[in-house]
Amino acid sequence: MEPEIEPETALPPYMQEMIRKYDEYLQNQKNRSYEYGGLVSDNEDGEDGNLDWPWLKQHNVNEKCMLNGRITKGLADCATTLFDNKCCLKVDFKKHFVKKDTGVWGSIGKTLFQDIWQRAKASYRPVRFAIALPAHLHTGFDPISLRSRSEEEQYTITQQSVTSSVSFWRALGFRRIRCSEFFALAADPNHAANHMPKGADYDPPTIELATGPWPIHDALNYLGNTIIHIITPKKVKTLEWVLEKPWLKDLLLVRNHDLDTPKEKLLSILDFNRTVMESQGMVVGIFDDFKGFRPNSIDRIFKLRGNAAPTEGEQERAKYGCTCGECIAGFLSPRLALAVATQAGLDGDEMSMILDESHNLFLLCWPVKHLPPSKRSRLMEEPICRGFIRLFFLITNCHERKRLPTTTNIRAIMDSTNMDDLHAGSFLGANNGSMAHIFQSCSTGAIDEDRFIGNGQLNETYRDEIERLPECRNDREIKFAMKQHLRIESSDLDG
């Protein structure tokens, strides 16, 4: 049973001083040059998902988790745990096989919070949600004594404290965000979470671990990890040896206290490392600089899948974190490929109509202005302009063939009897030309049309076609796809 909260009492002087300083802090934000904070909102389809940062367009989460130019670890941990780099609630919280939820997500402490909450809602930038992470406080424990205890004892003590903290925040009206460790309180009294009783809030289910005939089946650490959970992120050879033992293979299906199997735990660790890294106490976002998982990590993935001889395509998709099994070259997901190809077709149609009207206006088109000066100088003759436009339609042809629109693949599908194709080849052949700038231009347009970081026009127009395609972890990694395409093009030219 959750503890009852005592009636409100007058705040002691030192807390009144804290509130006064907080008021000054809010007032000072109006004149600050930096932006801070983040709020959770519901998107237009009623799905809990994106951060309500109006200034966030085309930026990563970590870029706005800053204070005085430094990324604050607390806010960065909140952002990177709950959201992907396009500010959408991570898919694992919504579609995990086991972690399924409802889908809505001391008196002095209560008085202090409510006072701050009312001030925040009435501030110059009214907040819509408050987010809390119930955590362990060392109150009542000697930190040195606590550190001297075993890891299991420390875990038990901290979990008891966290359980009490969860009860406190729930009593204030906070409800768990999906199946995460974070809780939120909505300012809107009509929000579904504000009508959910405390008893109906989501709690991780208790998993009864199956036992086996061998002692090792029952050898779990205090986090519920089996031997396979423990060795998977560390020792490839040891993992290989363990998996060769038929009586241990059933441990692949055992879930730990976080409800993850060994394979799910490994993928969760890899995905986190793909997102951020910590360096000298700072949290650094590496969303778009991802270059693929290391070979030993890929080996672990296939060993846990039981795939002893993966194909080249399977290895590429594992390397770049594909979750749909259909990413072109391992990183360009079906939905992202559709977005780029659609933008290429739209740009090609628009430039064709403008060129029919005026060559000077054509030179002002965004895809043309996106080119470096050495490339734009080639567009003084109309036939070469037609060839340049043709390259955009060839991107759509690559999409139909499920090929990556690289210079090599574009040349392979050119028709030697088509004059526009010949002029397109002439454009590419000049100055060591490649498709890199054209792909970048189409991808930038796709960002502008994106549902979460753009105006959403693509999703509104092609909703049915998009929903027929499988979802993938790489669907929103547009900037990563741009950099990876550029790396491939550079490699082809060097070769």
C-alpha positions in Angstrom: 0.0 0.0 0.0 1.3 3.4 -0.9 2.0 5.9 2.0 -0.6 8.6 2.5 0.7 12.2 2.0 0.3 14.4 5.0 -1.7 17.7 4.7 0.3 20.7 3.5 2.2 22.6 6.0 4.0 26.0 5.9 7.4 25.8 4.2 10.4 26.4 6.4 12.4 29.6 5.6 15.2 27.8 3.8 12.7 26.3 1.3 11.0 29.7 0.8 14.4 31.0 -0.1 14.8 28.1 -2.6 11.5 29.0 -4.2 12.4 32.7 -4.4 15.6 31.9 -6.2 13.7 29.6 -8.5 11.4 32.5 -9.4 14.5 34.6 -10.2 15.8 31.8 -12.3 12.6 31.7 -14.4 12.7 35.5 -14.9 16.3 35.4 -16.0 15.6 32.9 -18.7 13.8 35.5 -20.8 17.0 37.3 -21.4 19.3 34.3 -21.8 20.9 33.7 -25.2 20.8 29.9 -24.9 17.8 27.6 -25.1 17.1 25.0 -22.5 14.8 22.2 -21.4 12.3 20.0 -23.2 8.6 19.1 -22.9 6.8 16.0 -24.0 3.7 16.4 -26.3 1.2 14.3 -28.1 1.5 14.3 -31.9 -1.4 15.0 -34.2 -2.3 11.3 -34.5 -2.7 11.0 -30.7 0.4 8.9 -30.3 2.6 9.8 -27.3 5.9 10.6 -28.9 7.7 13.7 -29.8 9.4 16.4 -27.7 7.5 19.7 -28.0 10.5 21.8 -28.8 9.3 24.3 -31.5 12.9 25.3 -32.2 14.1 21.7 -32.6 13.8 21.5 -36.4 16.6 19.5 -37.9 18.5 19.2 -34.6 19.3 16.2 -32.5 18.0 15.7 -28.9 21.5 16.2 -27.4 22.0 19.6 -29.0 19.2 21.1 -26.9 20.1 19.3 -23.6 22.4 22.2 -22.8 22.9 24.9 -20.1 25.5 27.6 -20.6 26.8 25.7 -23.6 27.3 22.4 -21.8 25.2 19.3 -22.1 23.7 18.5 -18.8 23.9 14.8 -18.0 20.5 14.6 -16.2 18.5 16.0 -19.1 20.6 14.2 -21.6 20.0 10.9 -19.8 16.3 11.6 -19.8 16.2 12.5 -23.5 18.4 9.6 -24.7 16.7 7.0 -22.5 13.1 8.0 -23.6 13.5 9.3 -27.1 15.4 8.7 -30.3 17.3 11.5 -32.0 14.2 12.8 -33.8 12.5 13.2 -30.4 10.1 10.3 -30.8 9.5 7.8 -28.0 11.7 4.8 -28.6 10.0 1.9 -30.3 11.1 -0.6 -27.6 8.8 1.1 -25.1 5.8 0.6 -27.4 6.4 -2.7 -29.1 8.6 -4.9 -26.9 7.4 -8.5 -26.7 7.0 -8.4 -22.9 7.2 -4.7 -21.8 3.7 -3.8 -22.7 1.9 -1.1 -20.8 -1.3 0.8 -20.7 -0.3 3.3 -23.4 -1.2 6.5 -21.5 1.6 6.6 -19.3 6.2 13.7 2.8 4.1 16.8 2.9 7.0 19.3 2.5 8.1 17.6 -0.7 4.5 17.7 -2.0 4.1 21.4 -1.1 7.5 22.3 -2.7 6.7 20.5 -5.9 3.2 21.9 -6.3 4.5 25.4 -5.7 7.2 25.0 -8.4 4.7 23.2 -10.7 2.2 26.1 -10.5 4.9 28.6 -11.2 6.2 26.6 -14.2 2.7 26.4 -15.7 2.3 30.1 -15.4 5.7 31.0 -16.7 6.4 32.9 -20.0 6.8 29.5 -21.7 4.1 27.4 -20.1 5.0 23.8 -19.6 2.8 21.0 -20.7 4.4 18.1 -18.9 6.7 17.5 -15.9 9.0 14.5 -16.0 10.5 12.7 -13.0 12.9 9.9 -12.5 12.3 8.2 -9.1 15.8 7.5 -7.8 17.6 6.4 -4.7 18.8 9.0 -2.2 21.5 8.2 0.3 19.5 9.7 3.2 19.9 7.4 6.2 22.9 5.6 4.7 26.5 6.3 5.2 27.8 6.5 1.6 31.1 4.9 2.5 29.4 2.1 4.3 27.1 1.6 1.4 30.0 1.3 -1.0 31.6 -1.3 1.2 28.6 -3.6 0.7 28.3 -6.2 -2.1 26.7 -5.2 -5.4 23.7 -7.3 -4.5 23.2 -5.6 -1.1 23.6 -2.2 -2.7 21.0 -3.1 -5.4 18.5 -4.3 -2.7 18.9 -1.1 -0.7 18.6 1.2 -3.6 15.6 -0.6 -5.0 13.8 -0.3 -1.8 14.4 3.4 -1.9 13.4 3.7 -5.5 10.1 1.8 -4.7 9.3 4.4 -2.0 10.2 7.2 -4.4 7.9 5.8 -7.1 5.0 5.8 -4.6 5.7 9.4 -3.7 5.6 10.6 -7.3 2.5 8.5 -8.1 0.8 10.1 -5.1 1.5 13.5 -6.8 -0.3 12.4 -9.9 2.7 11.2 -12.0 2.2 8.1 -14.1 4.8 6.0 -15.8 5.8 6.8 -19.4 5.1 3.6 -21.2 7.4 0.9 -19.8 10.3 3.3 -19.0 11.7 4.3 -15.6 10.4 7.8 -16.1 7.1 9.3 -14.9 5.2 12.3 -16.2 2.5 14.6 -15.0 0.3 16.4 -17.6 -0.7 20.0 -17.1 -3.9 19.3 -19.1 -6.5 18.0 -16.7 -8.2 16.2 -19.6 -5.1 14.1 -20.4 -5.8 10.4 -20.1 -3.0 9.9 -17.6 -4.7 12.3 -15.1 -7.8 10.0 -15.1 -5.8 6.8 -14.4 -6.0 5.5 -10.8 -2.8 4.8 -9.1 -3.5 1.1 -9.0 -3.9 1.0 -12.8 -0.5 2.5 -13.5 1.9 0.3 -15.4 4.5 -1.8 -13.5 7.0 -4.1 -15.1 5.6 -7.7 -14.8 7.4 -10.2 -12.7 9.0 -12.9 -14.7 9.2 -16.4 -13.2 12.5 -17.8 -14.3 12.4 -21.4 -15.4 14.8 -23.8 -13.8 16.7 -26.6 -15.4 18.4 -29.9 -14.5 21.9 -28.2 -14.2 23.0 -25.9 -11.4 24.0 -23.2 -13.9 20.4 -22.8 -15.0 19.7 -21.3 -11.5 22.9 -19.2 -11.4 21.5 -15.7 -11.7 23.0 -12.6 -10.4 21.1 -9.9 -8.5 20.0 -8.3 -11.8 18.5 -11.6 -12.9 21.2 -12.1 -15.6 22.2 -15.5 -16.6 25.7 -16.5 -17.7 24.7 -15.6 -21.3 23.5 -12.2 -20.3 26.8 -11.5 -18.6 29.3 -12.8 -21.2 27.5 -11.6 -24.3 28.8 -8.0 -24.3 32.3 -9.1 -23.3 33.6 -12.4 -24.6 32.9 -13.7 -28.1 34.9 -16.9 -27.8 33.3 -17.7 -24.4 29.9 -17.0 -25.8 30.6 -19.4 -28.7 31.7 -22.1 -26.3 28.6 -21.7 -24.1 26.3 -21.8 -27.1 27.8 -25.1 -28.2 26.4 -26.8 -25.1 22.9 -28.0 -26.0 21.8 -27.9 -22.3 22.5 -24.2 -22.1 20.6 -23.0 -25.2 17.3 -22.6 -23.3 19.0 -19.8 -21.4 18.7 -17.7 -24.6 15.0 -17.3 -23.7 15.5 -16.3 -20.1 14.6 -12.7 -19.3 16.4 -10.7 -16.6 14.9 -8.1 -14.2 14.8 -5.6 -17.1 12.7 -8.2 -19.0 15.4 -8.6 -21.7 16.7 -11.8 -23.2 20.5 -11.9 -23.9 19.9 -10.9 -27.5 17.6 -8.0 -26.5 20.1 -6.8 -23.9 22.9 -6.9 -26.5 20.9 -4.9 -29.0 19.9 -2.4 -26.4 23.5 -1.8 -25.4 24.6 -1.4 -29.1 21.7 1.0 -29.8 22.7 3.1 -26.8 26.3 3.2 -27.9 25.2 4.2 -31.4 23.4 7.2 -29.9 25.6 8.8 -27.3 29.0 8.4 -25.6 30.3 9.8 -22.3 33.6 11.6 -22.3 35.1 13.4 -19.3 31.7 13.7 -17.6 30.1 15.1 -20.8 27.4 13.5 -22.8 28.2 13.6 -26.5 25.6 12.8 -29.1 26.9 10.7 -32.0 23.6 10.0 -33.8 24.6 11.1 -37.3 28.3 10.1 -37.0 27.5 6.4 -36.6 29.7 4.3 -38.9 28.4 0.8 -38.1 28.9 -1.7 -35.3 32.3 -3.4 -34.9 32.8 -6.8 -36.4 32.9 -8.6 -33.0 29.5 -7.0 -32.1 28.1 -8.3 -35.3 29.5 -11.8 -34.6 27.7 -11.7 -31.2 24.4 -10.8 -32.9 24.5 -13.7 -35.3 25.6 -16.2 -32.6 22.6 -15.3 -30.5 20.4 -15.6 -33.5 21.8 -19.0 -34.3 22.9 -17.9 -37.8 26.2 -19.5 -38.5 26.6 -18.4 -42.1 25.0 -14.9 -42.6 24.8 -13.5 -46.1 26.6 -10.3 -47.1 23.3 -8.5 -47.0 22.5 -9.8 -43.5 25.9 -8.7 -42.3 25.4 -5.2 -43.8 22.0 -4.8 -42.1 23.3 -6.0 -38.8 26.3 -3.6 -39.0 24.1 -0.6 -39.5 21.3 -1.5 -37.0 18.6 -2.4 -39.4 15.5 -3.9 -37.7 13.3 -4.5 -40.7 15.5 -6.8 -42.6 15.1 -4.9 -45.8 17.5 -1.9 -45.7 19.3 -1.2 -48.9 23.0 -1.4 -48.4 22.2 -2.1 -44.8 21.2 1.5 -43.9 18.6 2.9 -46.3 15.3 1.7 -45.0 12.2 1.2 -47.2 10.4 4.2 -45.8 13.5 6.4 -46.0 14.2 5.3 -49.5 10.6 6.1 -50.4 11.0 9.6 -48.9 14.2 10.3 -50.9 12.9 8.9 -54.2 9.6 10.9 -53.8 11.5 14.1 -53.2 13.7 13.3 -56.2 10.7 12.9 -58.4 9.1 16.1 -57.2 12.4 18.1 -57.7 12.8 16.7 -61.2 9.2 17.7 -62.2 9.6 21.2 -60.7 12.9 21.8 -62.4 11.6 20.5 -65.8 8.7 23.0 -65.7 11.0 25.9 -64.6 13.5 25.1 -67.3 10.8 25.2 -69.9 9.9 28.7 -68.8 13.4 30.3 -68.1 16.9 29.1 -68.0 17.8 31.9 -65.5 15.0 30.8 -63.1 16.2 27.2 -63.4 19.6 28.3 -62.1 17.9 29.6 -59.0 16.3 26.2 -58.1 17.3 24.8 -54.8 18.9 21.6 -56.2 21.0 23.7 -58.5 22.1 26.1 -55.8 23.0 23.1 -53.7 25.8 22.2 -56.2 29.3 23.5 -55.7 30.4 26.3 -58.1 32.4 23.8 -60.3 29.2 21.9 -60.9 26.9 24.8 -61.5 29.2 26.1 -64.2 28.3 23.0 -66.3 24.7 24.0 -66.4 25.1 26.9 -68.9 23.8 24.7 -71.8 20.2 23.4 -71.8 21.1 19.8 -72.9 23.3 19.4 -69.8 20.5 20.9 -67.7 18.2 18.2 -69.1 20.8 15.6 -68.2 21.1 17.0 -64.7 17.3 16.8 -64.2 17.3 13.2 -65.6 19.5 12.1 -62.7 16.7 12.9 -60.3 14.4 10.6 -62.2 17.1 7.9 -62.3 17.0 8.0 -58.5 13.4 7.0 -58.6 14.4 4.2 -61.0 17.0 3.0 -58.5 14.3 2.9 -55.8 12.1 0.8 -58.0 15.0 -1.7 -58.4 15.8 -1.5 -54.7 19.3 -0.2 -55.4 21.3 2.5 -53.6 21.4 5.6 -55.9 25.2 5.7 -56.2 27.1 6.8 -59.3 27.9 3.2 -60.2 24.3 2.1 -60.0 23.0 5.1 -61.8 25.3 4.5 -64.7 24.3 0.9 -64.8 20.6 1.7 -65.5 21.2 4.5 -68.0 19.8 3.9 -71.5 22.5 4.5 -74.2 19.8 5.5 -76.7 18.2 8.2 -74.5 19.7 11.6 -75.1 18.9 12.8 -71.6 20.7 9.8 -70.2 23.7 10.6 -72.4 23.7 14.2 -71.2 23.3 12.9 -67.6 26.4 10.8 -68.1 28.2 13.8 -69.5 27.3 15.8 -66.4 28.6 13.0 -64.1 31.7 12.5 -66.2 32.9 16.1 -65.7 35.2 17.0 -62.8 35.0 13.5 -61.3 31.3 14.0 -60.8 29.2 11.8 -58.5 25.7 11.5 -57.2 26.7 12.7 -53.8 25.4 16.2 -54.1 22.2 15.2 -55.8 21.5 12.6 -53.1 22.2 15.2 -50.4 19.8 17.6 -52.1 17.0 15.1 -52.2 17.7 14.0 -48.6 17.6 17.6 -47.4 14.2 18.0 -49.1 13.0 14.8 -47.4 14.0 16.3 -44.0 11.9 19.4 -44.7 8.9 17.1 -45.5 9.5 14.8 -42.6 6.7 14.2 -40.2 8.6 14.8 -37.0 11.3 17.3 -38.0 9.7 18.9 -41.0 6.2 20.1 -42.1 4.8 16.5 -42.4 3.6 16.9 -46.0 5.2 13.6 -47.1 3.2 11.6 -44.5 0.0 13.3 -45.2 0.3 12.7 -49.0 1.7 9.2 -49.0 0.3 7.8 -45.7 -1.2 4.6 -47.1 2.0 3.8 -49.1 4.2 4.5 -46.2 2.2 2.3 -43.8 2.4 -0.6 -46.2 6.2 -0.6 -45.7 7.9 -2.2 -42.7 9.0 0.1 -39.8 12.8 0.2 -39.1 15.2 1.7 -36.6 16.8 3.6 -39.6 13.6 5.2 -40.8 14.5 8.6 -39.3 18.2 8.5 -39.7 18.3 10.8 -42.7 21.5 12.6 -41.8 23.2 9.3 -41.1 22.1 8.0 -44.5 23.5 11.1 -46.2 26.9 10.7 -44.6 27.0 7.0 -45.3 26.0 7.5 -49.0 28.8 10.1 -49.2 31.3 7.6 -47.7 30.3 5.0 -50.3 30.6 7.5 -53.1 34.0 8.7 -51.9 35.2 5.1 -51.7 34.0 4.3 -55.2 35.8 7.3 -56.6 39.0 6.4 -54.8 38.7 2.9 -56.1 
